[in-house]
Amino acid sequence: MSPASATPVAPPGRLERFRTLRAKLDPTGDPADAERFYLDSSQAVSARIVAELSLAPASSHLLVGGVGSGKTTELLAIARRMVEVPDIATLYVDVSKHHDIARMIPGAVLASVALQLSNRLESRRDAAPLIHAARKMAHGGWEEPDPEDHEYPLVHTPGVLVPPTPSVESLERARGPLAHLLAVLKLDAAHVVVTIDGLDRSWDVHAFDRLVRYDIAALTELGVGVVIVGPLRALYGLERVVAQRFDSLHYQPWLDVRRDSAARDFLTAVLKKRDSDAFDSRAVTSLVSASGGVMRDLLSLTQTSVVEVYMEGAERVEPRHVEAAIQIFGRKHLQGLRPSELEVLQRVRTHGSFVQTSEDDLALLMTRRVLEYRSNDQPRYAVHPTIEPLLAELRQI
């Protein structure tokens, strides 16, 4: 019998319940939609960043952390906390929604901020011409360079966000409309803080550094406070010079659920807040442990466990469903690794020793096969819990 034919046909009510439960656990969903599930963590960096911005509204901050550590959630928390500061307006910008991250050029961040600011000022009539100019700068538009030329009356000017070639000229094109829009916003608030998301997905640290030197510097010169999410590799090797361009560096860690009871309690509360009735308590303990303290992996494992429950015809997530999810997750993360990479993982598993000496080593960290925990600024390394037993089996073969 095939798996498809073995899956029971669910009554409409059960089907809807499991669809709703799975949606609550979506690790790739819009964090803004999941804000109702937000819980403060003892290791969250948003409180400190807000304190620094409250005292120095034009300061710049680099927020770095592994994939799935909750950086976007912390950016949204910053915006929520900043509401309590009466003279600061906060703007959240996800650059990846406006521009291809693989084609970042000077001016792209400024243009994205200008677009988001245009949306915020949409209802203000006095800002209408400035909004039009900003959107034309970002997306391009048609112009009439010579009113006397009736044969070719219109010429299309490409926008900053879809440029044919990288150019510092784009920076100046983006800066003007943004400066005018900021002036309008500052009629209502003395200071402006922009939180910038999406750039941690860039593997090109040199392109990221270029944006910092041009766009972030331009925002600072305009008196704008900045919190920007950067790639994890900015902490390692020669790329560490990028962090020196900011007033403060903040690291959002993975949670050490193996050694920190507060971290375990926090992730347990996260699952219970999303649905307190869907999980057996032993299953919650297994999910938290198997996640390695990575929020995204906790949600992914729980989603897979829910699928196992649904296929079985059961009603709650039990330890056996979690074990099946762990096997699926772990095997997926071991696929495609070369012998040299497996050897590095075995060394981390047995000795906790990990040194980033190559791009392959760094890739193991960035893909969460190796996890880095920090206590008193001292790192501790471990392989992801879902691949640890599989690595032990390989060693015995």
C-alpha atoms as one frame of an Amber mdcrd trajectory, in Angstrom:
protein
   0.000   0.000   0.000   1.360   3.435  -0.942   1.705   6.190   1.655  -0.939
   8.201  -0.156  -3.516   5.412   0.039  -2.587   4.751   3.688  -3.351   8.328
   4.683  -6.853   8.507   6.157  -9.388  10.832   4.589  -9.863  13.544   7.199
 -13.266  14.970   8.116 -13.549  18.642   7.119 -13.249  19.805  10.746 -10.071
  17.819  11.385  -8.542  18.932   8.100  -9.140  22.595   8.910  -7.750  22.173
  12.427  -4.505  20.679  11.170  -4.176  23.271   8.416  -4.538  26.013  11.025
  -2.033  24.340  13.338   0.521  23.919  10.564   0.121  27.578   9.537   0.846
  28.693  13.113   4.144  26.809  12.906   5.325  28.168   9.558   9.062  28.972
   9.957   9.211  30.855   6.649   6.130  33.008   7.146   6.153  36.773   7.537
   7.416  37.483  11.072   5.100  40.497  11.191   2.134  38.107  10.923   3.537
  36.027  13.789   4.005  38.956  16.190   1.024  37.800  18.235   3.173  34.799
  19.211   6.173  36.923  20.265   7.762  36.251  23.656  10.606  38.190  25.229
  13.777  36.148  25.571  16.502  36.776  28.112  18.981  36.686  25.209  17.058
  39.037  22.914  19.085  42.044  21.788  16.206  44.397  21.008  16.036  45.927
  24.494  19.695  46.978  24.431  19.501  48.351  20.884  16.436  50.416  21.810
  18.254  51.806  24.845  21.237  52.841  22.710  19.020  54.414  20.043  16.989
  56.281  22.651  20.174  57.941  23.897  21.807  58.328  20.451  19.032  58.390
  17.796  21.473  58.768  14.876  23.728  55.847  15.864  24.306  52.813  13.624
  23.991  49.193  14.670  24.894  45.900  12.992  22.824  42.890  14.088  24.387
  39.530  13.216  23.278  35.985  13.967  22.712  32.598  12.423  19.839  31.745
  10.119  16.768  31.114  12.239  18.077  32.882  15.341  15.258  35.446  15.296
  16.933  38.555  13.874  13.847  39.714  11.952  11.694  39.169  15.017  14.077
  41.364  16.990  13.901  44.119  14.357  10.127  44.115  14.690  10.478  44.133
  18.471  12.705  47.206  18.181   9.985  49.026  16.241   7.404  48.020  18.832
   9.572  49.153  21.767  10.503  52.437  20.059   6.849  53.536  20.121   7.450
  54.391  23.778  10.054  57.002  22.764   7.889  60.020  21.806  10.285  61.932
  19.547  11.510  59.023  17.379   9.728  57.633  14.305  10.711  54.082  13.316
  10.592  52.534   9.858  11.014  48.806   9.098  12.387  48.053   5.614  12.902
  44.620   4.074  15.263  45.333   1.176  14.730  41.875  -0.316  11.111  42.810
  -1.094  12.233  45.689  -3.316  15.447  44.516  -4.919  17.355  41.408  -5.969
  19.796  40.778  -3.122  22.245  39.196  -5.564  22.475  42.520  -7.451  22.970
  44.985  -4.616  24.546  48.283  -5.640  25.124  51.639  -3.925  21.782  53.422
  -3.623  19.611  50.296  -3.415  19.151  50.560   0.347  18.394  54.292   0.143
  15.843  53.656  -2.598  14.176  50.923  -0.535  13.965  53.231   2.485  12.498
  55.986   0.297   9.814  53.605  -1.013   8.840  52.504   2.488   8.766  56.112
   3.621   6.575  56.978   0.629   4.060  54.353   1.718   4.043  55.793   5.227
   3.436  59.349   4.000   0.861  58.341   1.368  -1.995  60.196   3.065  -0.148
  63.532   3.236  -1.004  65.817   0.331   2.066  67.977   0.856   4.246  64.908
   0.242   2.576  63.799  -3.022   5.177  65.303  -5.425   8.012  63.929  -3.290
   6.438  60.478  -3.222   6.094  60.537  -7.014   9.741  61.529  -7.391  10.896
  58.814  -4.991   8.951  56.076  -6.758  10.169  57.244 -10.135  13.738  57.203
  -8.822  13.299  53.661  -7.488  11.426  52.062 -10.369  12.283  54.273 -13.315
   9.978  56.215 -15.580   9.449  58.058 -18.845  10.738  61.585 -19.340  10.450
  64.228 -22.050  14.036  65.468 -22.470  13.322  67.739 -25.449   9.798  69.161
 -25.910  10.698  70.131 -29.493  11.566  66.543 -30.491   8.256  65.088 -31.641
   9.755  61.960 -33.191  11.213  60.638 -29.913   9.293  62.619 -27.285   9.851
  60.204 -24.360  12.945  58.541 -22.956  12.853  55.837 -20.303  15.193  56.280
 -17.348  15.918  53.026 -15.447  15.223  53.013 -11.734  17.845  52.573  -9.047
  16.332  49.231  -8.055  16.634  47.793 -11.564  19.924  49.254 -12.785  21.717
  48.040 -15.946  25.138  48.463 -14.310  26.309  49.256 -10.766  26.997  52.958
 -10.375  27.672  55.343  -7.520  25.493  57.764  -9.522  22.543  55.712  -8.277
  23.465  56.700  -4.739  23.024  60.392  -5.505  19.770  59.747  -7.381  18.376
  57.919  -4.351  19.642  60.349  -1.725  17.790  63.442  -2.962  14.195  62.099
  -2.877  14.895  60.332   0.418  16.200  63.523   2.051  13.040  65.407   1.023
  10.751  62.683   2.401  12.691  62.582   5.666  12.197  66.316   6.028   8.425
  65.807   5.811   8.471  63.000   8.383  10.588  65.103  10.743   7.768  67.632
  10.914   6.113  65.056  13.200   9.150  63.441  14.854  12.516  64.936  15.733
  14.401  61.730  14.946  14.053  58.820  12.512  15.319  55.269  13.005  15.333
  52.767  10.137  15.613  49.014  10.720  16.838  47.250   7.586  16.177  43.556
   6.991  17.067  41.046   4.275  20.754  41.739   3.714  21.874  38.789   5.848
  20.907  36.597   2.885  23.757  37.978   0.820  26.803  35.729   0.481  28.830
  38.572  -1.030  30.325  40.346   1.975  32.185  42.754  -0.312  28.877  43.926
  -1.802  27.485  44.246   1.730  30.504  46.299   2.779  29.965  48.561  -0.247
  26.388  49.232   0.899  27.627  50.027   4.372  30.243  52.470   3.038  27.772
  54.245   0.771  24.113  53.766   1.777  24.441  53.366   5.543  26.951  56.216
   5.667  24.501  58.378   3.685  21.670  57.581   6.108  23.929  58.500   9.032
  24.862  61.779   7.336  21.141  62.509   6.978  20.793  62.097  10.751  18.984
  58.744  10.543  19.580  56.012  13.105  20.137  52.600  11.518  19.824  48.988
  12.640  20.824  46.620   9.862  20.825  42.831   9.780  24.088  41.571   8.298
  25.496  38.221   7.151  26.943  35.901   9.780  30.263  35.764   7.963  30.828
  39.420   8.896  32.041  38.034  12.233  34.806  35.907  10.742  38.083  36.310
   8.866  38.973  39.440   6.946  35.297  40.337   6.647  35.318  41.423  10.308
  36.360  44.897   9.165  32.714  45.481   8.141  31.619  45.454  11.774  34.059
  48.263  12.567  32.025  50.671  10.423  29.146  50.635  12.944  28.794  52.250
  16.337  27.697  48.929  17.869  27.760  45.249  16.974  25.023  43.000  18.368
  25.035  39.219  18.163  21.736  37.305  18.255  22.778  33.815  19.397  21.227
  30.421  19.040  19.910  29.239  22.401  21.959  26.652  24.272  19.082  24.365
  25.233  21.486  21.648  26.371  23.047  23.755  29.148  20.619  26.616  29.741
  17.322  25.802  31.457  16.015  29.318  30.755  16.507  28.707  27.022  14.570
  25.441  27.261  11.757  27.138  29.160  11.591  29.932  26.583  11.258  27.600
  23.573   8.750  25.459  25.471   6.665  28.599  26.033   6.949  29.439  22.317
   5.307  26.154  21.320   2.653  26.371  23.996   1.718  29.900  22.947   1.190
  28.743  19.367  -1.036  25.870  20.491  -1.119  24.596  24.064  -3.330  21.576
  23.338  -1.616  20.064  20.292   1.441  18.587  22.027   2.175  15.922  24.584
   4.588  17.380  27.165   7.224  14.729  26.369   6.978  15.638  22.694   7.598
  19.302  23.506  10.715  18.369  25.460  12.001  16.295  22.519  11.267  19.057
  20.004  13.077  21.705  22.043  16.097  19.447  22.505  16.230  18.422  18.827
  15.987  22.044  17.636  19.418  22.851  19.014  17.984  26.162  20.187  17.294
  27.337  16.630  13.825  28.866  16.469  13.368  28.134  12.768  14.348  24.484
  13.238  12.016  24.152  16.219   9.110  25.251  14.026  10.222  23.101  11.076
  10.514  19.972  13.224   7.145  20.674  14.812   5.518  21.140  11.405   6.887
  17.806  10.218   5.669  16.170  13.437   2.190  17.549  12.749   2.238  15.965
   9.301   3.144  12.628  10.926   0.208  13.000  13.324  -2.169  13.821  10.497
  -1.059  10.861   8.373  -1.429   8.471  11.304  -4.903   9.708  12.136  -3.862
  10.707  15.652  -4.875  13.911  17.422  -1.774  15.119  19.324   1.959  15.228
  18.709   3.561  12.337  20.623   7.271  11.437  21.025   7.083   8.887  18.179
   5.990  11.611  15.767   8.876  13.821  16.872  11.350  10.956  16.386  10.130
  10.494  12.793  10.523  14.244  12.165  14.067  14.191  13.601  15.054  11.380
  11.253  13.690  13.242   8.220  15.358  16.509   9.207  18.705  14.935  10.061
  19.033  12.862   6.906  18.214  15.861   4.754  21.024  17.849   6.384  23.598
  15.104   5.849  22.829  14.666   2.158  25.426  15.954  -0.295  28.234  16.464
   2.225  31.748  15.529   1.133  34.002  13.241   3.223  36.080  16.227   4.360
  32.963  17.988   5.641  31.785  14.861   7.417  35.192  14.627   9.084  34.840
  18.191  10.381  31.400  17.348  11.753  32.772  14.229  13.453  35.483  16.322
  15.106  32.915  18.822  16.359  30.712  15.983  17.625  33.435  14.191  19.541
  35.678  17.065  20.664  33.635  20.265  20.276  36.503  21.627  18.189  35.707
  23.911  15.258  37.916  26.455  13.498  36.755  28.315  10.394  39.719  27.738
   8.079  37.869  27.542   4.764  34.683  28.496   2.962  33.453  24.916   3.454
  33.880  25.246   7.205  31.985  28.519   7.245  29.226  26.958   5.142  28.724
  24.280   7.819  28.132  27.063  10.333  25.874  29.107   8.081  23.719  26.084
   7.196  23.354  25.177  10.905  25.034  21.808  10.659  27.437  23.293  13.192
  25.929  25.463  15.929  27.788  28.110  17.899  26.678  29.012  21.401  28.103
  31.848  23.481  28.470  32.247  27.222  30.392  35.222  28.601  31.537  35.879
  25.016  33.166  32.439  24.870  32.006  30.179  22.012  30.961  26.555  22.314
  30.421  24.430  19.208  28.189  21.409  18.641  26.727  19.593  15.680  23.006
  19.962  15.164  21.206  17.450  17.448  19.276  15.935  14.538  22.476  14.817
  12.778  24.421  13.819  15.901  23.062  10.222  16.109  23.454   9.758  12.344
  27.099  10.820  12.551  27.626   8.331  15.389  26.187   5.566  13.191  28.480
   6.530  10.313  31.517   6.328  12.609  30.601   2.753  13.529  30.291   1.575
   9.917
